[in-house]
């Protein structure tokens, strides 16, 4: 991984962590007051950028773009947000290990 890729990976990690924080803030307002779609859309764009980083031992292929749905039922909305949080956390873990493998 070259220096440019390392910088991009670091930026992606920071952005993913910030996305998690924003999800916490919005979700604390209650399920009836937020939409899931912007979080899924942003994750999809960040995942696309992560795929351009290079060698990942094929693990990025285990991630799929998320549906940018906005369910109305609060229980469904909670499940969607939980799924997005899991995917973000897993992508963070993968990007962190990609940096460790190269000694960065």
C-alpha positions as CSV (number, residue, x, y, z in Angstrom):
1,X,0.0,0.0,0.0
2,X,1.5,3.3,-1.0
3,X,1.4,6.5,1.0
4,X,-1.6,7.8,-1.0
5,X,-3.6,4.6,-0.2
6,X,-2.6,4.9,3.5
7,X,-3.9,8.4,3.6
8,X,-7.1,7.4,1.9
9,X,-7.5,4.4,4.2
10,X,-7.1,6.7,7.2
11,X,-9.6,9.2,5.9
12,X,-12.1,6.4,5.2
13,X,-11.6,5.1,8.8
14,X,-12.2,8.5,10.2
15,X,-15.3,9.1,8.0
16,X,-16.8,5.7,9.0
17,X,-16.3,6.4,12.7
18,X,-17.9,9.8,12.2
19,X,-20.9,8.2,10.4
20,X,-21.4,5.9,13.4
21,X,-21.4,8.9,15.8
22,X,-23.9,10.7,13.6
23,X,-26.1,7.6,13.6
24,X,-26.1,7.5,17.4
25,X,-27.1,11.2,17.6
26,X,-29.9,10.8,15.1
27,X,-31.2,7.5,16.6
28,X,-31.3,9.1,20.1
29,X,-34.0,11.3,18.8
30,X,-36.4,8.4,18.4
31,X,-37.3,6.0,15.6
32,X,-40.1,8.2,14.3
33,X,-37.9,11.2,13.6
34,X,-35.1,9.9,11.4
35,X,-34.6,8.3,8.0
36,X,-32.2,5.4,7.3
37,X,-31.6,6.2,3.7
38,X,-28.8,8.8,4.0
39,X,-26.8,6.5,6.2
40,X,-27.1,3.5,3.8
41,X,-26.3,5.8,0.9
42,X,-23.2,7.2,2.6
43,X,-22.0,3.7,3.6
44,X,-22.4,2.6,0.0
45,X,-20.2,5.5,-1.3
46,X,-17.6,4.8,1.4
47,X,-17.6,1.1,0.6
48,X,-17.0,2.0,-3.1
49,X,-14.0,4.0,-2.1
50,X,-12.7,1.3,0.1
51,X,-12.8,-1.1,-2.9
52,X,-10.3,1.1,-4.7
53,X,-7.6,0.7,-2.0
54,X,-6.1,-2.5,-3.4
55,X,-5.3,-5.8,-1.9
56,X,-7.7,-7.0,0.8
57,X,-7.4,-10.8,0.5
58,X,-10.8,-10.8,-1.1
59,X,-12.6,-9.8,2.1
60,X,-14.1,-6.6,0.6
61,X,-16.1,-8.9,-1.7
62,X,-18.0,-10.0,1.5
63,X,-19.6,-6.6,1.6
64,X,-22.6,-5.6,-0.5
65,X,-24.2,-2.3,-1.1
66,X,-27.0,-1.6,1.3
67,X,-30.6,-1.0,0.2
68,X,-31.3,2.7,0.6
69,X,-34.8,2.0,2.1
70,X,-36.6,4.1,4.6
71,X,-39.1,1.9,6.4
72,X,-41.9,3.6,8.3
73,X,-42.3,1.1,11.1
74,X,-40.0,2.0,14.0
75,X,-39.1,-1.6,14.6
76,X,-38.1,-2.0,10.9
77,X,-36.2,1.2,11.0
78,X,-34.3,0.0,14.1
79,X,-33.4,-3.2,12.3
80,X,-32.1,-1.3,9.2
81,X,-30.0,1.0,11.4
82,X,-28.6,-1.9,13.3
83,X,-27.6,-3.6,10.1
84,X,-25.9,-0.5,8.9
85,X,-24.0,-0.2,12.2
86,X,-22.8,-3.8,11.9
87,X,-21.6,-3.2,8.3
88,X,-19.8,0.0,9.2
89,X,-18.1,-1.7,12.2
90,X,-17.0,-4.6,10.1
91,X,-15.6,-2.4,7.3
92,X,-13.7,-0.4,10.0
93,X,-12.2,-3.6,11.3
94,X,-11.2,-4.7,7.8
95,X,-9.6,-1.4,7.0
96,X,-7.7,-1.3,10.3
97,X,-6.3,-4.8,9.6
98,X,-5.3,-3.9,6.1
99,X,-3.1,-1.2,7.5
100,X,-1.6,-3.5,10.1
101,X,-0.7,-6.1,7.5
102,X,1.5,-3.6,5.7
103,X,3.1,-2.4,8.9
104,X,1.5,1.1,8.6
